[in-house]
Amino acid sequence: MNKPLLIITSANGQVASYLAAELKDSFTLLLLYHKRVDRLDVLQNHPAVILRQCDATQLSELGCIINDVIDLYNVTPSYLIHCVSLRSDDALALGDSDPEHWKNVFETNTLSTYNALRACLPFMQNANFGRIVLFGSTVASSGLENGSAYAASKAAMVNMVKSIALEYGKHNILINSISPGPIETDLEADYEGAYLEFRQNYFSKYQSEVPTGKLVCKEELLPVVKLLISKDITNLTGQDITINGGKS
């Protein structure tokens, strides 16, 4: 019998790489990264970690990688944590935005979600087991000034969760999204220039408005993820779990 495999997309991101480090001793991990791999260096020699470079917007590429890993390591995709999040880094109102840039942000986030699900769901259905977590954002419901492409893509993702829960609940496949507010990360490590300033101002404003006065920390996401990928839950599906310090 094949071992269960947990797939994490955009694994070099600050949140995804943290989750990978925390889950590596409990699962066989396939960590899919796009360009950078520096945050995964410490995991490269771990016996339960498989690293692969992948453009998640290309279904054929993603499918080939997963099939190769299945054959090489005798694993079955049983868990998916999808973390792809391309930002609207032009920080422009829609009427001022470049159509191709807007399209790229929306399609990257939306197509990568479809592709990850399309690649994994048949295996999960065949095994009659699957646990899926998609990382959304509070902007899926609130909107995001000067970030409409990103907000729209996250809204599409959250809605996709509801449809897939209806389609696959009978196969013991549970899918949910986590929509955090701004996560406490090292912004300077990923952004620069005007967009870095935009993110810093957005975080500062958010922190001043949220009842707890806090940004979301990575450590608070971990127990929620663990719950949503647990075999112990059997009826929690189709939900968007918001973590935003009580901000309405």
Sine and cosine of phi, psi and omega as CSV:
sin_phi,cos_phi,sin_psi,cos_psi,sin_omega,cos_omega
0.00,0.00,0.71,-0.70,0.00,-1.00
-0.93,0.36,0.51,-0.86,0.05,-1.00
-0.98,0.20,0.52,-0.85,0.07,-1.00
-0.93,0.36,0.61,-0.79,-0.02,-1.00
-0.88,-0.47,0.71,-0.70,0.12,-0.99
-0.96,-0.27,0.84,-0.54,-0.01,-1.00
-0.97,-0.24,0.76,-0.65,0.10,-1.00
-0.87,-0.50,0.85,-0.52,0.03,-1.00
-1.00,-0.02,0.35,-0.94,-0.04,-1.00
0.75,0.66,0.73,0.69,-0.23,-0.97
-0.94,0.34,-0.27,0.96,0.02,-1.00
-0.99,0.10,-0.09,1.00,0.06,-1.00
-0.89,0.45,0.32,-0.95,-0.09,-1.00
-0.90,0.44,-0.65,0.76,0.02,-1.00
-0.96,0.28,-0.74,0.68,-0.06,-1.00
-0.89,0.46,-0.67,0.74,0.00,-1.00
-0.92,0.39,-0.56,0.83,0.09,-1.00
-0.90,0.44,-0.73,0.69,0.02,-1.00
-0.88,0.48,-0.66,0.75,0.01,-1.00
-0.87,0.50,-0.70,0.71,0.00,-1.00
-0.89,0.45,-0.57,0.82,-0.03,-1.00
-0.98,0.19,-0.41,0.91,-0.09,-1.00
-0.98,-0.21,-0.09,1.00,-0.16,-0.99
-0.89,0.45,-0.45,0.89,-0.04,-1.00
-1.00,0.00,-0.05,1.00,-0.02,-1.00
-0.92,-0.39,-0.26,0.97,-0.08,-1.00
-0.63,-0.78,0.38,-0.93,0.31,-0.95
-0.99,0.14,0.82,-0.57,-0.14,-0.99
-0.93,-0.36,0.71,-0.70,0.26,-0.97
-0.95,-0.31,0.94,-0.35,-0.03,-1.00
-0.98,-0.19,0.91,-0.41,-0.01,-1.00
-0.98,-0.18,0.86,-0.51,0.03,-1.00
-0.86,-0.51,0.37,-0.93,-0.05,-1.00
-1.00,-0.09,-0.92,0.39,-0.03,-1.00
-0.87,-0.49,-0.87,0.50,-0.03,-1.00
-0.98,0.18,0.54,-0.84,0.02,-1.00
-0.70,-0.72,0.14,0.99,-0.15,-0.99
-0.88,0.48,-0.57,0.82,-0.03,-1.00
-0.97,0.24,-0.16,0.99,-0.01,-1.00
-0.98,-0.21,0.01,1.00,-0.05,-1.00
-0.82,0.58,-0.64,0.77,-0.07,-1.00
-0.94,0.34,-0.24,0.97,-0.03,-1.00
-0.98,-0.18,-0.13,0.99,-0.17,-0.98
-0.87,0.50,-0.55,0.84,-0.06,-1.00
-0.99,-0.14,0.12,0.99,0.03,-1.00
-0.96,0.29,0.73,-0.69,-0.10,-0.99
-0.90,0.43,-0.34,0.94,-0.04,-1.00
-0.98,-0.20,0.16,0.99,-0.08,-1.00
-0.91,-0.41,0.77,-0.64,0.06,-1.00
-0.88,-0.48,0.82,-0.57,0.00,-1.00
-0.95,-0.30,0.71,-0.70,0.07,-1.00
-0.59,-0.81,0.69,-0.72,0.11,-0.99
-0.99,0.15,0.68,-0.74,-0.11,-0.99
-0.38,-0.93,0.66,-0.75,0.20,-0.98
-1.00,-0.08,0.97,-0.24,-0.12,-0.99
-0.94,0.35,-0.16,0.99,0.08,-1.00
-0.99,0.16,-0.10,0.99,0.00,-1.00
-0.95,-0.33,0.97,-0.24,-0.09,-1.00
-0.88,0.47,-0.66,0.75,-0.03,-1.00
-0.89,0.45,-0.65,0.76,0.02,-1.00
-0.90,0.43,-0.72,0.70,0.00,-1.00
-0.89,0.45,-0.69,0.72,0.00,-1.00
-0.89,0.46,-0.66,0.75,0.01,-1.00
-0.89,0.45,-0.67,0.74,0.00,-1.00
-0.89,0.46,-0.73,0.69,-0.02,-1.00
-0.89,0.45,-0.68,0.73,0.02,-1.00
-0.89,0.45,-0.65,0.76,0.03,-1.00
-0.90,0.44,-0.68,0.74,0.00,-1.00
-0.91,0.42,-0.63,0.77,0.05,-1.00
-0.85,0.52,-0.72,0.69,-0.04,-1.00
-0.93,0.36,-0.64,0.77,-0.07,-1.00
-0.96,0.27,-0.58,0.82,-0.17,-0.99
-0.90,-0.43,0.04,1.00,0.00,-1.00
0.81,0.58,0.82,0.58,-0.02,-1.00
-0.83,-0.56,0.28,-0.96,0.07,-1.00
-0.76,-0.65,0.78,-0.63,0.05,-1.00
-0.87,0.49,0.93,-0.37,-0.03,-1.00
-0.89,-0.46,-0.39,0.92,-0.05,-1.00
-0.70,-0.72,0.62,-0.79,0.05,-1.00
-0.69,-0.73,0.80,-0.60,0.17,-0.98
-0.88,-0.47,0.94,-0.35,-0.12,-0.99
-0.98,-0.20,0.88,-0.48,-0.15,-0.99
-0.85,-0.52,0.15,0.99,-0.03,-1.00
-0.89,0.47,0.79,-0.62,0.00,-1.00
-0.49,-0.87,1.00,-0.04,0.11,-0.99
-1.00,0.04,0.80,-0.60,-0.10,-0.99
-1.00,0.06,0.36,-0.93,0.16,-0.99
-0.99,0.14,0.97,0.24,-0.18,-0.98
-0.99,0.17,0.07,1.00,0.17,-0.99
-0.99,0.16,-0.39,0.92,0.04,-1.00
0.79,0.61,0.74,0.67,-0.03,-1.00
-0.87,-0.49,0.49,-0.87,0.17,-0.99
-0.89,0.46,0.46,-0.89,-0.10,-0.99
-0.82,0.57,-0.65,0.76,-0.03,-1.00
-0.92,0.39,-0.29,0.96,0.04,-1.00
-0.97,-0.23,-0.07,1.00,-0.14,-0.99
-0.98,0.20,0.40,-0.91,0.12,-0.99
-0.99,0.13,0.83,-0.56,-0.07,-1.00
-0.83,0.55,-0.61,0.79,-0.03,-1.00
-0.94,0.34,-0.60,0.80,0.05,-1.00
-0.92,0.40,-0.70,0.71,0.02,-1.00
-0.86,0.51,-0.72,0.69,0.00,-1.00
-0.88,0.47,-0.65,0.76,-0.03,-1.00
-0.90,0.43,-0.69,0.73,0.02,-1.00
-0.89,0.45,-0.75,0.66,-0.04,-1.00
-0.90,0.44,-0.72,0.69,-0.06,-1.00
-0.95,0.32,-0.61,0.79,0.03,-1.00
-0.86,0.51,-0.74,0.67,-0.03,-1.00
-0.94,0.34,-0.65,0.76,-0.08,-1.00
-0.98,0.21,-0.72,0.69,-0.02,-1.00
-0.92,0.38,-0.61,0.79,0.02,-1.00
-0.90,0.44,-0.57,0.82,0.06,-1.00
-0.91,0.40,-0.76,0.65,0.05,-1.00
-0.83,0.55,-0.73,0.68,-0.07,-1.00
-0.90,0.44,-0.69,0.73,0.01,-1.00
-0.89,0.47,-0.66,0.75,0.02,-1.00
-0.93,0.36,-0.69,0.72,-0.03,-1.00
-0.89,0.46,-0.58,0.82,-0.02,-1.00
-0.96,0.26,-0.53,0.85,-0.12,-0.99
-0.99,-0.11,-0.57,0.82,-0.14,-0.99
-0.86,0.52,-0.65,0.76,0.02,-1.00
-0.86,0.50,-0.61,0.79,0.03,-1.00
-0.92,0.38,-0.67,0.74,0.02,-1.00
-0.90,0.43,-0.67,0.75,0.02,-1.00
-0.89,0.45,-0.67,0.74,0.01,-1.00
-0.89,0.45,-0.57,0.82,0.00,-1.00
-1.00,0.05,-0.13,0.99,-0.07,-1.00
0.83,0.55,0.64,0.77,0.05,-1.00
-0.30,-0.95,0.70,-0.72,0.13,-0.99
-0.20,-0.98,0.57,-0.82,0.10,-1.00
-0.73,-0.68,0.82,-0.57,-0.12,-0.99
-0.77,-0.63,0.73,-0.68,0.10,-1.00
-0.81,-0.58,0.83,-0.56,0.09,-1.00
-0.95,-0.32,0.70,-0.72,0.03,-1.00
-1.00,-0.02,0.93,-0.36,0.07,-1.00
-0.99,-0.12,-0.61,-0.80,0.00,-1.00
-0.25,-0.97,0.46,-0.89,0.07,-1.00
-0.89,0.47,-0.37,0.93,-0.01,-1.00
-0.94,0.34,-0.21,0.98,0.09,-1.00
-0.87,0.49,-0.51,0.86,0.01,-1.00
-0.96,-0.27,-0.49,0.87,-0.07,-1.00
-1.00,-0.02,-0.35,0.94,-0.18,-0.98
0.99,0.15,0.21,-0.98,0.00,-1.00
-0.60,-0.80,0.92,-0.39,0.04,-1.00
-0.86,0.50,0.78,-0.62,-0.03,-1.00
0.88,0.47,0.54,0.84,0.05,-1.00
-0.40,-0.92,0.65,0.76,-0.15,-0.99
-0.91,0.41,-0.54,0.84,-0.01,-1.00
-0.91,0.41,-0.71,0.70,0.02,-1.00
-0.89,0.45,-0.73,0.68,-0.02,-1.00
-0.88,0.47,-0.67,0.74,0.00,-1.00
-0.90,0.43,-0.62,0.78,0.00,-1.00
-0.92,0.38,-0.60,0.80,0.03,-1.00
-0.95,0.32,-0.56,0.83,0.09,-1.00
-0.90,0.43,-0.64,0.77,0.05,-1.00
-0.89,0.46,-0.66,0.75,0.01,-1.00
-0.88,0.47,-0.73,0.68,-0.02,-1.00
-0.89,0.46,-0.63,0.78,0.03,-1.00
-0.93,0.37,-0.57,0.82,0.04,-1.00
-0.86,0.50,-0.60,0.80,0.02,-1.00
-0.83,0.56,-0.69,0.72,-0.05,-1.00
-0.91,0.41,-0.66,0.75,0.00,-1.00
-0.92,0.40,-0.69,0.72,-0.05,-1.00
-0.94,0.35,-0.56,0.83,0.08,-1.00
-0.87,0.50,-0.63,0.77,0.04,-1.00
-0.92,0.39,-0.60,0.80,-0.08,-1.00
-0.98,0.21,-0.55,0.84,-0.21,-0.98
-0.87,-0.50,0.03,1.00,0.04,-1.00
-0.85,0.53,-0.58,0.82,-0.01,-1.00
-0.93,0.36,-0.21,0.98,0.02,-1.00
-0.98,-0.21,0.28,0.96,-0.02,-1.00
0.87,0.49,0.55,0.83,0.09,-1.00
-0.95,-0.32,0.90,-0.44,-0.04,-1.00
-0.95,-0.31,0.76,-0.65,-0.03,-1.00
-0.76,-0.65,0.74,-0.68,0.03,-1.00
-0.59,-0.81,0.32,-0.95,0.09,-1.00
-0.88,-0.47,0.46,-0.89,0.13,-0.99
-0.91,-0.41,0.85,-0.53,-0.01,-1.00
-0.90,-0.43,1.00,-0.05,0.01,-1.00
-1.00,0.07,0.39,-0.92,0.27,-0.96
-0.96,0.29,-0.19,-0.98,0.01,-1.00
-0.81,0.59,0.76,-0.65,-0.05,-1.00
-0.99,-0.11,0.69,-0.73,-0.02,-1.00
-0.94,0.34,0.98,-0.19,-0.02,-1.00
-0.71,-0.70,0.10,-0.99,0.04,-1.00
-1.00,0.07,1.00,-0.06,-0.07,-1.00
-0.89,0.46,-0.61,0.79,-0.04,-1.00
-0.90,0.44,-0.37,0.93,-0.01,-1.00
-0.97,0.26,-0.35,0.94,-0.09,-1.00
-0.86,-0.50,-0.30,0.95,-0.09,-1.00
-0.73,-0.68,0.31,-0.95,0.04,-1.00
-0.47,-0.88,0.20,-0.98,0.11,-0.99
0.89,0.45,-0.61,-0.79,-0.10,-0.99
-0.90,0.44,-0.57,0.82,-0.03,-1.00
-0.96,0.28,-0.54,0.84,0.11,-0.99
-0.87,0.49,-0.70,0.71,0.03,-1.00
-0.89,0.46,-0.65,0.76,0.04,-1.00
-0.86,0.51,-0.73,0.69,-0.02,-1.00
-0.91,0.42,-0.68,0.73,-0.01,-1.00
-0.89,0.46,-0.67,0.74,0.02,-1.00
-0.92,0.40,-0.65,0.76,0.01,-1.00
-0.89,0.45,-0.69,0.72,0.01,-1.00
-0.90,0.44,-0.69,0.72,-0.02,-1.00
-0.89,0.45,-0.69,0.72,0.02,-1.00
-0.90,0.44,-0.70,0.72,-0.01,-1.00
-0.88,0.48,-0.71,0.70,-0.05,-1.00
-0.90,0.44,-0.53,0.85,0.01,-1.00
-0.97,0.26,-0.35,0.94,-0.06,-1.00
-0.99,-0.15,-0.42,0.91,-0.10,-0.99
-0.97,0.25,0.68,-0.73,-0.06,-1.00
-0.83,0.56,-0.61,0.79,-0.01,-1.00
-0.98,0.21,-0.26,0.97,-0.03,-1.00
0.94,0.33,0.33,0.95,-0.09,-1.00
-0.81,-0.59,0.50,-0.86,0.28,-0.96
-0.98,0.20,0.23,-0.97,0.05,-1.00
-0.98,0.19,0.74,-0.68,0.03,-1.00
-0.98,-0.17,0.50,-0.87,-0.02,-1.00
-0.86,0.52,-0.61,0.80,-0.05,-1.00
-0.89,0.46,-0.44,0.90,0.02,-1.00
-0.98,0.18,-0.37,0.93,0.04,-1.00
-0.97,0.26,-0.54,0.84,-0.12,-0.99
-0.85,0.53,-0.77,0.64,-0.01,-1.00
-0.90,0.43,-0.49,0.87,0.05,-1.00
-0.93,0.37,-0.70,0.72,0.06,-1.00
-0.87,0.50,-0.72,0.70,-0.01,-1.00
-0.86,0.50,-0.65,0.76,0.05,-1.00
-0.88,0.47,-0.72,0.70,-0.12,-0.99
-0.95,0.30,-0.31,0.95,0.06,-1.00
-0.97,-0.26,0.16,0.99,-0.04,-1.00
-0.97,0.23,0.58,-0.81,0.14,-0.99
-0.94,0.34,-0.30,0.95,-0.08,-1.00
-0.96,0.28,-0.39,0.92,0.05,-1.00
-1.00,0.02,0.62,-0.78,-0.02,-1.00
-0.73,-0.68,-0.11,0.99,-0.11,-0.99
-0.71,-0.71,0.05,1.00,0.01,-1.00
-1.00,-0.08,0.98,-0.20,-0.04,-1.00
-0.41,-0.91,0.41,-0.91,0.03,-1.00
0.97,0.25,0.31,0.95,-0.10,-1.00
-0.94,-0.34,0.50,-0.87,0.14,-0.99
-0.94,-0.34,0.91,-0.41,-0.08,-1.00
-0.99,-0.11,0.91,-0.43,-0.07,-1.00
-1.00,-0.08,0.75,-0.66,0.08,-1.00
-0.83,-0.55,0.98,-0.20,-0.14,-0.99
-0.57,-0.82,0.34,0.94,0.07,-1.00
0.91,0.41,0.37,0.93,0.06,-1.00
1.00,0.04,0.14,0.99,0.00,-1.00
-0.96,0.29,0.82,-0.58,-0.03,-1.00
-0.99,-0.12,0.00,0.00,0.00,0.00
